[in-house]
Amino acid sequence: MSRADGNGWTLACADSLLWLHAAETESVDAVVTDPPYSSGGQHRGDRTAATSAKYQNSDSAIEYPEFNGDTRDQRGYLAWCSLWLAEAWRITKPGGVGIVFTDWRMLPTATDAFQAGGWVWRGIVPWTKPGARPHLGRFTASCEFAIWGSKGPMPNDRGVGVLPGFIEAIPVRSDVRQHLTEKPESVMRKLVQIVPAGGLICDPFAGSGTTGVAALLEDRRFVGVEMSAEYHRIACDRLRALENLEHRRDAERGQAGLFTTEPKR
């Protein structure tokens, strides 16, 4: 296992389940993540295709790194998610938050796994994508879903305001995104606001680092893990670039740096 550290963030390159198992109990304020959905089609043959085939237009000239763990059937997905969600629950402080993305195909399985992992399921925040491709004679599949809940009781007076029940944002353009299933930064910034300022957010499936970027931009701290060495490098580059940009802006304003709090150990 390797890791990179910055001012307010840490990102390991490792297997997520093994990393979670070794992490300190009750050490983070929230787990906010976008794991592999094991989706992408109606049949098993569709699910087991390469991620580039499932999540990329065939006419795209851009080659993204593949990612692992996206070929499980629903039973395998339920068992696997229950394992890592239980570990995520363990490392979260009492009253802390869990947020997990999924799509419509895996929504029932993901909500079962969320509760099997010990979380109190409190709702779903749809991410609505304007301009989604219509389907003649059918409802347009224009949403993905952030399942959310807490580790036990969740007090109202947490220093967090009223948050939206759904988020509308266009997907990241293929010529800009750095991951096959990258979520918009604006979506993740809304979601991390459920965590009080200064809190430590964990993402066990960091991908290209969008959760970490959102956490830092919203004055939270970040710790994560990514199995793919290629995506780990991409995420670290994004986090370092953001950190350097914020320090430059602070210097221009004559203010102290935004990310001055060391990550909790």
Order of alpha helices (4+ residues) and beta strands (2+ residues): beta-beta-alpha-beta-alpha-alpha-alpha-beta-alpha-beta-beta-beta-alpha-beta-alpha-beta-alpha
